Amino acid sequence: MKSLDEIKKAISEIPDPEIPVISIKELGVLRKIFYDKDRLKVVITPTYSGCPAMGRFQKDITEKLELLEVKNFEIKMQFDPAWTTDWITAVSYTHLTLPTKRI
């Protein structure tokens, strides 16, 4: 079985399906990954109520965990606190920002 650090790294690298230049971690959707007894818990927060990408996030996380041979896990959606752009990492902004001057 993979270590918690290996699992966190793998899940953190899953790209956002709508903006694939950033990961779900960089977007701030991925909130926590931890063990509760022998069960791995992954907590994600939608960018807005009814976000259609949440199903894709869950599918991608499930596929990654199965690839890592994690058998006992739960993906939990957390709505409170609500997602905010403050959760987007500084690195993500560099991927999302166009240069101020085009050549």
Phi, psi and chi 1 to 4 in degrees:
 res  aa     phi    psi   chi1   chi2   chi3   chi4
   1 MET       -  146.1  178.3  152.3   60.7      -
   2 LYS   -75.8  153.1  -57.4  -68.2 -177.8 -168.5
   3 SER   -73.8  163.0   72.1      -      -      -
   4 LEU   -60.5  -39.2 -176.2   57.5      -      -
   5 ASP   -62.6  -40.8  -74.2  -20.5      -      -
   6 GLU   -65.4  -39.9  -69.8  171.2  -54.7      -
   7 ILE   -65.3  -46.2  -66.6  167.7      -      -
   8 LYS   -59.3  -43.3  -75.7 -179.4  177.5 -177.3
   9 LYS   -62.4  -46.2 -177.7  178.2 -177.9  -29.6
  10 ALA   -63.7  -45.0      -      -      -      -
  11 ILE   -68.2  -39.4  -60.6  -61.1      -      -
  12 SER   -62.9  -23.2  -65.3      -      -      -
  13 GLU   -88.8   -2.1  -66.7  172.5  -11.6      -
  14 ILE   -64.5  126.4  -66.3  172.7      -      -
  15 PRO   -75.0  150.0   24.7  -30.0      -      -
  16 ASP   -66.5  130.7  176.6   79.7      -      -
  17 PRO   -67.3  -25.3   21.9  -29.2      -      -
  18 GLU   -91.2  -28.6  -63.8  172.5  -34.6      -
  19 ILE  -133.3   77.2  -47.3  167.6      -      -
  20 PRO   -67.3   -3.6   19.1  -26.4      -      -
  21 VAL   -79.5   -7.7  -63.7      -      -      -
  22 ILE  -127.6  154.8   61.6  174.3      -      -
  23 SER   -91.5  168.9   71.9      -      -      -
  24 ILE   -66.8  -26.3   60.7  174.0      -      -
  25 LYS   -70.5  -47.2  176.4   70.1  175.0  172.8
  26 GLU   -63.5  -33.8  -66.9  168.7  -30.5      -
  27 LEU   -71.8  -20.9 -175.8   59.5      -      -
  28 GLY    92.1    6.2      -      -      -      -
  29 VAL   -75.1  -38.8  168.7      -      -      -
  30 LEU   -79.1  113.8  179.4   61.4      -      -
  31 ARG   -97.3  -48.6  -57.1  -56.1  -59.2  149.4
  32 LYS  -150.8  149.0  -69.7 -171.9 -108.5  178.8
  33 ILE  -136.1  122.4  -57.9  173.0      -      -
  34 PHE  -158.0  163.7   62.4   97.7      -      -
  35 TYR   -96.9  134.9  -85.7  103.0      -      -
  36 ASP  -116.4  101.2 -177.0    8.5      -      -
  37 LYS    60.8 -118.2  -61.1 -178.3 -178.2  165.4
  38 ASP  -104.0   10.9   64.4  -20.5      -      -
  39 ARG  -108.2  125.4 -173.9  172.7 -175.3   90.2
  40 LEU   -78.0  133.3 -177.6   76.7      -      -
  41 LYS  -119.5  133.0  -64.0 -159.7  176.0 -176.9
  42 VAL  -119.9  122.5  179.2      -      -      -
  43 VAL  -109.7  125.7 -179.9      -      -      -
  44 ILE  -126.7  151.7   55.2  177.3      -      -
  45 THR  -125.1  127.5  -63.0      -      -      -
  46 PRO   -68.3  149.5   23.1  -28.8      -      -
  47 THR   -70.4  -22.8   54.6      -      -      -
  48 TYR  -159.4  160.1   63.0   93.8      -      -
  49 SER   -61.0  127.0  178.7      -      -      -
  50 GLY    84.7   13.2      -      -      -      -
  51 CYS   -55.4  118.6  173.9      -      -      -
  52 PRO   -69.1  -16.4   25.4  -32.2      -      -
  53 ALA   -76.7  -12.3      -      -      -      -
  54 MET   -61.2  -39.3  -68.4  -50.0  -71.3      -
  55 GLY   -61.5  -40.3      -      -      -      -
  56 ARG   -67.1  -41.2  176.5   67.0 -176.5  -89.1
  57 PHE   -56.7  -48.7  -67.5  150.2      -      -
  58 GLN   -62.0  -42.3  -68.5  174.2  -42.9      -
  59 LYS   -62.8  -47.7  177.0 -177.2  171.9  -69.8
  60 ASP   -63.9  -40.8  -69.6  -12.0      -      -
  61 ILE   -65.0  -45.6  -67.8  167.3      -      -
  62 THR   -58.7  -46.8  -63.1      -      -      -
  63 GLU   -61.7  -41.4  -71.9  174.7   -3.6      -
  64 LYS   -65.8  -42.7 -174.0   66.0   75.6  170.7
  65 LEU   -66.0  -38.3  -69.3  172.7      -      -
  66 GLU   -65.6  -38.9  -71.2  171.9  -10.5      -
  67 LEU   -62.2  -35.8 -175.2   66.4      -      -
  68 LEU   -82.2    1.9  -64.8  169.0      -      -
  69 GLU    64.0   32.3  -59.9  178.2   -8.1      -
  70 VAL   -86.5  119.3  177.0      -      -      -
  71 LYS  -100.3  -32.3  -52.0 -124.0 -175.3  -75.0
  72 ASN  -111.3   96.3 -171.3   11.0      -      -
  73 PHE  -145.9  163.1   63.8   88.1      -      -
  74 GLU  -140.1  135.0  173.8 -174.9   -6.8      -
  75 ILE  -106.5  119.6  -58.0  168.5      -      -
  76 LYS  -113.2  132.7 -179.6 -179.4  179.2 -149.7
  77 MET   -91.7  130.0  -75.4 -149.6  -89.9      -
  78 GLN  -114.6  122.5  177.4  178.7  -47.1      -
  79 PHE  -102.2  -13.7  -62.0   95.7      -      -
  80 ASP  -131.6  118.2 -174.0   23.8      -      -
  81 PRO   -74.7  154.1   27.6  -32.9      -      -
  82 ALA   -69.7  147.7      -      -      -      -
  83 TRP   -59.0  146.3  179.9   86.1      -      -
  84 THR  -140.1  153.1  170.2      -      -      -
  85 THR   -63.5  -15.4   55.2      -      -      -
  86 ASP   -62.3  -20.8  -68.1  -18.1      -      -
  87 TRP   -82.8  -12.0  -66.1   -5.1      -      -
  88 ILE   -71.2  130.9  -62.0  174.6      -      -
  89 THR   -72.2  157.0   65.1      -      -      -
  90 ALA   -60.0  -37.7      -      -      -      -
  91 VAL   -60.2  -39.2  169.8      -      -      -
  92 SER   -61.6  -38.9  -62.8      -      -      -
  93 TYR   -61.1  -33.7  -82.5  106.4      -      -
  94 THR   -68.0  -31.2   63.9      -      -      -
  95 HIS   -75.5  -27.4  -66.3  -61.2      -      -
  96 LEU   -93.8  -18.9  -61.5  172.9      -      -
  97 THR   -90.1  131.4  -53.9      -      -      -
  98 LEU   -80.9  151.2  -66.5  171.7      -      -
  99 PRO   -61.2  149.0    2.3   -2.4      -      -
 100 THR   -74.9  -23.8   54.8      -      -      -
 101 LYS  -129.0  123.8 -177.0  177.7  178.6 -178.2
 102 ARG   -97.1  143.1  -68.8 -170.9  175.7 -163.0
 103 ILE   -98.6      -  -61.1  173.4      -      -
